[in-house]
Each structure stands twice: as C-alpha cells, then as structure tokens.
Amino acid sequence: MNSNQELIAGFYQAFQNKDYKTMQDCYAEDATFNDEVFLNLTADEVRAMWEMLIKKGKDLQLVFSNIRADEQNGSADWIATYSFSKTNSKVTNHIHANFTFKEGKIFTHTDTFGFYKWASQAFGTIGVLLGWTPFFKNKVRKEAMNNLAKFIRRN
C-alpha cells in the first residue's frame, strides 16, 4: 500500500472504531467535502460533521473496500448500516468516495450515493413518495446543515 492508500484505510478504520479525532486529523487545513446531503463543507465543518454523525450513530456499522490511490487521487467504496436518528429507520447506504490529496492529507472528499434509495430507507413512505423531488432533497440538505450549525455552536 502506498501512503495515500494507507491514509484512506486509516480514515475508514477510525470510522469503524468511531474515532472521529483520527478521522479529523486525516484532512488538510483547507479541505472540502461534498455528498448528496452536505454540500461544500469546509475543513472545520467536515471535521464537525464526522464528530456529529459518530456521536448520533450509536449502532453504526461500516465496511470498506476497493481502496485505490496514487499521488494525487484516490477512491474507496464503503457501506454504512445504521438507524437514521430522525426516524429510527434502519438504513444501509452504499457509498463511493473520491479523494484528492495535499501534503499527505485529504484535500477534497466527495461521497456519492443514491439519494432516493437512501431517502426511501431513512424516511419510509414519505421518502418513497417524495425522495425523488428536488424540493425534498433541498429540505433534507437544509435541515442537515442547520443540525450541523447547531452542533458546531454547542461544541
């Protein structure tokens, strides 16, 4: 394994162990993060996001695979299984992560997953009926960012 593959593996091993401090240390000072819910997070916001998700995700289980990386880019696949805190519904989310690196740290991190499939699991019937709509997606994004902002203020 090269050093960037080791960085990705260490990040997901820390995630498995619910060690958000080690996850936070994997990011460059000017890192950015995006996924289907959280858009354009700064390094401080992404560090807080992982802490928040780990603290809320009491039954989180994670597996990762297919780690690939060279000097500039990397990727991995991971599956998170957890109870969604708002509804207590069980979710199994299949995610593909893309990374870029800077000075031995994660510089950009983008996770992609099927939002509709996730929303259908997380929100049940409401997610099935509305999860495909831009309105619902934007509502979920806004609520997630509000929750993150509240978490940051409290910590």
C-alpha positions as CSV (number, residue, x, y, z in Angstrom):
1,M,0.0,0.0,0.0
2,N,1.2,3.5,-0.8
3,S,0.9,6.3,1.7
4,N,-2.4,7.7,0.3
5,Q,-3.9,4.2,0.3
6,E,-2.8,3.9,4.0
7,L,-4.4,7.3,4.7
8,I,-7.8,6.2,3.2
9,A,-7.6,2.8,5.1
10,G,-6.7,4.6,8.3
11,F,-9.6,7.0,7.8
12,Y,-12.2,4.2,7.4
13,Q,-10.6,2.1,10.2
14,A,-11.0,5.1,12.5
15,F,-14.6,5.4,11.3
16,Q,-15.3,1.8,12.1
17,N,-13.9,2.4,15.6
18,K,-15.9,5.6,16.0
19,D,-12.7,7.5,16.4
20,Y,-13.7,10.9,14.9
21,K,-10.5,12.6,16.2
22,T,-8.3,10.4,14.0
23,M,-10.7,10.9,11.1
24,Q,-10.5,14.7,11.6
25,D,-6.7,14.5,11.5
26,C,-6.8,13.0,8.1
27,Y,-8.0,16.3,6.5
28,A,-5.8,19.1,5.2
29,E,-6.4,22.5,6.9
30,D,-8.2,23.8,3.7
31,A,-10.0,20.5,2.8
32,T,-13.5,20.4,1.3
33,F,-16.3,17.8,1.4
34,N,-19.4,17.1,-0.6
35,D,-22.0,14.4,-0.6
36,E,-25.7,14.1,-1.6
37,V,-26.8,15.9,1.7
38,F,-23.8,18.0,2.8
39,L,-22.6,20.4,0.1
40,N,-19.4,22.4,0.1
41,L,-18.3,21.8,3.6
42,T,-15.1,23.5,4.8
43,A,-12.4,21.5,6.7
44,D,-13.8,22.7,10.1
45,E,-17.4,21.8,9.0
46,V,-16.4,18.3,7.7
47,R,-14.5,17.6,11.0
48,A,-17.6,18.6,12.9
49,M,-19.9,16.6,10.6
50,W,-18.0,13.3,11.3
51,E,-18.0,14.0,15.1
52,M,-21.7,14.7,15.0
53,L,-22.6,11.6,12.9
54,I,-20.5,9.3,15.1
55,K,-22.0,10.7,18.3
56,K,-25.5,10.3,16.9
57,G,-24.9,7.0,15.2
58,K,-25.0,4.7,18.2
59,D,-25.5,1.5,16.1
60,L,-23.3,2.5,13.1
61,Q,-21.6,-0.4,11.3
62,L,-19.2,0.2,8.4
63,V,-17.3,-1.9,5.9
64,F,-15.0,-0.5,3.3
65,S,-13.2,-1.9,0.2
66,N,-11.6,-1.2,-3.2
67,I,-9.1,1.4,-1.9
68,R,-7.2,2.9,-4.8
69,A,-4.8,5.8,-4.7
70,D,-1.9,7.4,-6.4
71,E,0.0,10.6,-5.6
72,Q,-3.0,12.9,-6.4
73,N,-6.3,10.9,-6.5
74,G,-7.9,8.1,-4.6
75,S,-11.2,6.3,-4.1
76,A,-12.9,3.7,-2.0
77,D,-16.3,2.0,-1.6
78,W,-18.0,1.8,1.8
79,I,-21.3,0.7,3.2
80,A,-22.8,2.2,6.3
81,T,-25.6,0.5,8.2
82,Y,-27.3,2.5,11.0
83,S,-30.5,3.7,12.4
84,F,-31.4,7.1,11.0
85,S,-31.7,9.4,14.1
86,K,-34.8,11.3,13.0
87,T,-37.0,8.3,12.2
88,N,-35.0,5.4,13.8
89,S,-35.4,3.6,10.5
90,K,-32.7,1.2,9.5
91,V,-30.5,2.4,6.6
92,T,-27.9,0.5,4.5
93,N,-26.1,3.1,2.4
94,H,-23.7,2.1,-0.4
95,I,-21.2,4.9,-1.0
96,H,-18.4,5.6,-3.4
97,A,-15.8,8.1,-2.2
98,N,-13.3,10.1,-4.3
99,F,-10.4,11.9,-2.8
100,T,-7.6,14.2,-3.8
101,F,-4.6,14.7,-1.6
102,K,-2.3,17.5,-0.4
103,E,0.8,17.1,1.7
104,G,-0.2,13.7,3.0
105,K,-3.8,14.7,3.9
106,I,-7.2,14.5,2.3
107,F,-7.7,17.7,0.3
108,T,-11.1,17.0,-1.4
109,H,-13.5,14.3,-0.4
110,T,-16.7,13.6,-2.4
111,D,-19.1,10.8,-1.4
112,T,-21.7,9.7,-3.9
113,F,-24.7,7.5,-3.2
114,G,-28.3,7.1,-4.4
115,F,-30.2,9.8,-2.6
116,Y,-33.6,8.4,-3.5
117,K,-32.7,4.9,-2.2
118,W,-31.3,6.4,1.0
119,A,-34.3,8.7,1.5
120,S,-36.7,5.7,0.9
121,Q,-34.9,3.8,3.7
122,A,-34.4,6.8,6.1
123,F,-37.9,8.3,5.7
124,G,-40.0,5.3,4.8
125,T,-43.2,6.1,2.9
126,I,-42.5,9.8,2.8
127,G,-39.1,9.1,1.3
128,V,-40.6,6.7,-1.3
129,L,-43.2,9.3,-2.3
130,L,-41.1,12.5,-2.2
131,G,-37.4,11.4,-2.1
132,W,-37.0,11.8,-5.9
133,T,-38.1,15.5,-5.8
134,P,-35.7,18.5,-5.7
135,F,-37.9,20.0,-3.0
136,F,-37.4,17.1,-0.7
137,K,-33.7,16.8,-1.3
138,N,-33.3,20.6,-0.7
139,K,-35.4,20.3,2.5
140,V,-33.1,17.4,3.8
141,R,-30.0,19.4,2.9
142,K,-31.2,22.5,4.7
143,E,-32.1,20.6,7.8
144,A,-28.8,18.7,7.8
145,M,-26.9,22.0,7.5
146,N,-29.0,23.5,10.3
147,N,-28.2,20.5,12.5
148,L,-24.5,20.8,11.7
149,A,-24.5,24.5,12.5
150,K,-26.3,23.8,15.9
151,F,-23.7,21.1,16.7
152,I,-20.8,23.4,15.9
153,R,-22.3,26.2,18.1
154,R,-22.7,23.7,21.0
155,N,-19.2,22.3,20.8
